[in-house]
Amino acid sequence: MAHATFTADDAVELAVIERSGFIESRHLGSAVVLAGDGSVVTELGDIRTPVLARSTLKPFQALASMQAGVPLRGTQVALACASHTGSLDHMDVVEGMLHAAGLGEADLGCPAEWPADENARAWLVRSGQGRRKLAYNCSGKHAAFLWACVENGWDRRSYLEPNHPLQQRVRTTIEEYAEEPIAHLGIDGCGAPVAALSLRGLAHAYSRLAKSPGNDAANARAATIATSMLDYPWAVQGHDKENTIVMEELGILAKVGAEGLLVLATPQGATAAVKVLDGNVRATTLVGLTMLAAADAVDVPEVARVLERVVDPVLGGGRQVGRIRLGRAVSALLD
């Protein structure tokens, strides 16, 4: 029998899409909020059945690379954690990481892709370069992986294999911070191994990470990761993108993952982890921030201001005719 995440029967209605007064779509999923001490504050749906954690794992993959001796600094740290838009600035930082390791773009194991950033895409078209590995949203993570191989004399060609020494360290790091065993190991879109964890375990990992700065007992490299993500939020996703805006405006960690995942964590360790079952991320920030606000972990007026910027309106003929609304399970938390 194939491994699988939770079913619709075990999910709740997190958000709905309203168009012209008609509920057009419903997003089912599960979500959890943890307090700073790791206890469960809010539990919606199934938070114990594993989900493939996708790019929400990047800070822990970066941590494994740094603990393997990679001397990342500043924007390099943020890029190692990034699901970036492939802007020229993003590509420049990643190229610098590779250069520092004595490597080049051809060494990257991620696919070549057009950047999501329009200016960078136009530049690649004008210059006749086409798709670039540097533009792939995971290129920073891969550059850090390769740098770790150089620092340790590990084979670079097999760095994405699950049994590679670096990937074994990644698994150990994820399990240490989640405080639960990885339930399943798959292959992510970029070709790297991806772990399945429960939403509770994923939230717990981020809670520990977010509390690392200022904690003398915490891992210093974990503290560097949390600090760098907040210091260089543009590098983690891109200017005017949801995660970047949340980090800039609210000072909390925000990391999206493919197939409907989002984790948010305050410096005090209050954490929300959201999984939308149909894989769409458009409602995740609305749901996650609302749940943190309902738990008194973030300021309600500030959250409202941020949501105005990051939640797209439902349009018809170029004008707003609807909106993404909280589902019953989430709106009930505000009563």
C-alpha positions in Angstrom: 0.0 0.0 0.0 1.3 3.4 -0.9 2.2 5.9 1.8 -0.3 8.8 1.8 -1.2 12.0 3.6 -4.5 12.6 5.4 -7.8 12.3 3.5 -10.6 14.8 2.9 -12.6 13.1 5.6 -9.9 14.0 8.1 -9.6 17.6 6.9 -11.5 20.8 7.6 -12.6 23.7 5.5 -9.8 26.2 5.7 -10.9 28.7 3.1 -13.4 29.4 0.4 -13.4 31.4 -2.8 -16.3 33.7 -3.2 -17.2 35.1 -6.7 -20.1 37.5 -7.1 -21.7 36.3 -3.9 -21.4 32.6 -4.8 -19.0 30.2 -3.1 -17.1 28.8 -6.1 -14.4 26.7 -4.5 -13.5 25.3 -1.1 -10.0 24.6 0.2 -9.9 21.7 2.6 -6.8 21.0 4.8 -5.3 20.8 8.2 -3.4 23.3 10.3 -1.8 23.6 13.8 -0.6 26.4 16.0 2.0 25.7 18.7 2.8 27.9 21.6 6.4 28.8 22.3 6.8 25.8 24.7 5.7 23.4 21.9 2.2 22.7 23.2 -0.7 22.6 20.8 -2.8 25.7 21.0 -5.1 25.1 18.0 -5.6 21.9 16.0 -7.7 21.8 12.8 -8.0 18.6 11.0 -5.4 15.8 11.0 -2.0 17.2 12.2 -0.4 13.8 12.9 -0.5 12.0 9.5 2.6 12.9 7.5 2.8 15.3 4.7 5.7 15.7 2.2 7.2 18.9 3.7 8.7 20.1 0.4 10.5 23.5 0.5 9.5 24.2 4.1 12.5 21.9 4.9 15.0 24.2 3.2 16.2 25.9 6.4 17.1 22.5 7.9 18.8 21.4 4.7 20.8 24.6 4.9 21.6 23.9 8.5 22.9 20.5 7.6 25.2 22.1 5.0 26.5 24.7 7.4 27.1 22.1 10.1 29.1 20.2 7.4 31.5 23.2 7.2 30.0 25.5 4.6 30.8 29.1 5.7 27.6 30.8 4.5 27.2 34.4 5.4 24.3 37.0 5.1 22.4 36.7 1.9 24.1 33.4 1.1 22.3 31.9 4.2 19.0 33.3 3.1 19.5 31.9 -0.5 20.3 28.5 0.9 16.8 28.6 2.5 15.0 30.1 -0.5 12.3 29.3 -2.9 13.3 32.3 -4.9 12.0 34.0 -8.0 15.2 33.8 -10.0 15.8 37.6 -10.1 19.2 38.8 -11.2 20.2 39.5 -7.6 19.2 35.9 -6.6 21.2 34.4 -9.4 24.2 36.6 -8.6 24.3 35.4 -5.0 24.0 31.8 -6.0 26.7 32.2 -8.6 28.9 33.7 -5.9 28.3 30.7 -3.7 29.4 28.4 -6.4 32.5 30.5 -7.2 33.5 30.4 -3.5 33.4 26.6 -3.7 35.4 26.5 -6.9 32.4 25.4 -8.9 30.1 26.6 -11.6 26.5 26.5 -12.7 27.0 23.3 -14.6 27.7 21.5 -11.3 24.2 22.2 -10.1 21.9 19.1 -10.0 18.7 21.1 -10.2 16.9 21.5 -13.6 17.4 24.6 -15.8 14.3 26.9 -15.7 13.0 30.3 -16.7 12.9 32.6 -13.7 9.6 33.7 -12.2 11.0 37.2 -12.0 9.9 39.1 -15.2 12.9 41.3 -15.5 15.3 38.4 -15.2 13.3 36.4 -17.7 13.3 39.3 -20.2 17.1 39.6 -19.8 17.6 35.9 -20.5 15.4 36.1 -23.6 17.2 39.2 -24.9 20.6 37.8 -24.3 19.7 34.5 -25.9 20.7 32.5 -22.9 17.4 30.6 -22.3 16.7 28.6 -19.2 19.3 28.6 -16.4 20.0 26.3 -13.5 20.8 29.4 -11.5 17.2 30.6 -12.0 15.6 27.5 -10.5 14.0 28.4 -7.2 16.1 25.8 -5.3 19.5 26.8 -6.8 20.7 28.3 -3.5 20.0 25.1 -1.6 21.9 23.1 -4.3 24.8 25.5 -4.2 25.1 25.0 -0.4 24.9 21.2 -0.9 27.7 21.3 -3.4 29.9 23.5 -1.3 29.5 21.0 1.6 30.7 18.3 -0.7 33.8 20.4 -1.6 34.5 21.1 2.1 34.4 17.4 3.0 35.8 15.8 -0.1 32.5 14.1 -0.8 31.4 13.0 -4.3 29.7 15.9 -6.0 28.0 13.9 -8.8 25.9 11.9 -6.4 25.1 14.6 -3.9 21.3 14.2 -4.4 21.3 10.5 -3.7 19.5 9.6 -0.4 22.5 7.5 0.8 25.0 10.4 0.2 26.8 11.5 3.4 25.3 14.9 3.2 21.7 13.7 2.7 22.2 11.4 5.7 23.1 14.5 7.7 20.1 16.3 6.4 17.8 13.5 7.6 19.4 13.6 11.0 19.0 17.4 11.3 15.3 17.3 10.3 14.5 14.5 12.8 16.4 16.3 15.5 14.4 19.5 15.1 11.1 17.9 14.4 11.6 15.5 17.3 10.0 12.7 15.3 11.2 10.1 12.7 10.8 10.8 9.0 7.9 8.8 7.9 8.7 8.5 4.2 11.4 9.8 1.9 10.6 10.9 -1.6 12.2 13.0 -4.4 11.4 16.7 -4.5 10.8 18.7 -7.8 14.4 19.8 -7.7 15.7 16.3 -7.5 16.7 16.4 -3.8 15.3 14.0 -1.2 12.2 15.3 0.6 11.0 14.1 3.9 7.4 13.4 5.1 6.6 14.7 8.6 3.5 15.5 10.5 2.3 19.1 10.6 2.9 19.0 14.4 6.5 17.9 13.8 7.1 20.5 11.1 5.7 23.2 13.4 7.9 22.0 16.2 11.0 22.2 14.0 10.3 25.8 13.1 9.5 26.7 16.7 13.0 25.6 17.7 14.5 27.4 14.8 12.7 30.7 15.4 13.7 30.7 19.1 17.4 30.1 18.3 18.6 33.8 18.2 19.3 35.1 21.6 19.3 31.5 23.1 22.7 30.7 24.4 21.9 27.0 24.5 20.7 26.9 20.8 22.7 25.9 17.8 24.6 29.0 16.6 24.1 28.1 13.0 20.4 27.7 13.5 20.4 31.2 15.0 22.2 32.5 12.0 19.6 31.0 9.7 16.7 32.5 11.5 18.4 35.9 11.7 19.5 35.9 8.1 16.0 35.0 6.8 14.6 38.0 8.6 17.5 40.3 7.7 17.3 39.4 3.9 13.7 38.5 3.3 13.9 39.4 -0.4 16.4 36.6 -0.8 14.1 34.0 0.7 11.4 34.5 -1.9 11.4 37.9 -3.8 10.5 41.5 -3.6 6.7 41.9 -3.1 6.2 38.2 -2.6 4.1 36.8 0.2 6.8 35.3 2.4 9.0 38.4 1.9 6.3 40.8 2.9 5.3 38.8 6.0 8.9 38.7 7.2 9.5 42.4 6.4 6.3 43.7 8.0 5.8 41.2 10.9 9.3 40.0 11.8 8.3 36.4 11.7 9.7 33.5 9.7 7.6 32.5 6.7 8.3 29.7 4.4 6.1 28.3 1.6 6.3 24.8 0.3 4.8 23.3 -2.9 1.5 21.5 -2.7 -0.3 23.9 -0.3 2.3 24.2 2.5 3.2 27.2 4.7 4.9 27.5 8.0 5.0 30.8 10.1 7.0 31.2 13.3 7.4 34.1 15.7 10.7 34.8 17.5 9.0 33.6 20.7 8.4 30.2 19.0 4.6 30.4 18.4 4.2 28.6 15.1 1.5 27.9 12.5 1.8 25.0 10.0 -0.8 24.7 7.2 -1.4 22.1 4.5 -4.1 22.7 1.9 -5.1 19.3 0.7 -5.6 20.2 -3.0 -2.1 21.7 -3.2 -3.1 25.3 -3.8 -1.1 27.9 -1.7 -3.3 30.9 -2.4 -5.1 30.8 1.0 -2.2 29.6 3.2 -1.0 33.0 4.3 -4.6 34.2 5.1 -5.2 31.0 7.2 -1.8 30.9 8.9 -1.7 34.5 10.0 -5.3 34.4 11.1 -4.6 31.4 13.3 -1.6 33.1 14.9 -3.7 36.2 15.5 -6.5 34.2 17.0 -3.9 32.6 19.4 -2.7 36.1 20.4 0.8 35.4 18.9 0.8 38.3 16.5 -0.8 41.8 16.5 -4.2 41.7 14.8 -4.1 45.2 13.2 -0.7 44.5 11.7 -1.9 41.2 10.4 -4.9 42.8 8.8 -2.6 45.4 7.1 -0.3 42.6 5.7 -3.2 40.5 4.5 -4.4 43.5 2.4 -1.1 43.3 0.6 -0.7 39.5 0.2 -4.2 38.1 -0.4 -5.1 38.5 -4.1 -8.7 39.7 -4.9 -11.0 37.6 -7.1 -11.3 39.5 -10.3 -13.9 39.6 -13.1 -13.3 41.8 -16.1 -10.4 43.4 -14.3 -12.3 44.5 -11.3 -12.8 42.9 -7.9 -15.9 40.7 -7.8 -15.1 38.4 -4.9 -12.5 37.4 -2.3 -10.8 34.5 -0.6 -12.6 34.0 2.7 -11.8 32.0 5.8 -13.5 28.7 6.0 -15.8 27.9 8.9 -13.2 26.1 10.9 -10.8 29.0 10.9 -13.4 31.9 11.2 -14.8 30.2 14.3 -11.4 30.8 16.0 -12.2 34.6 15.9 -15.5 34.3 17.7 
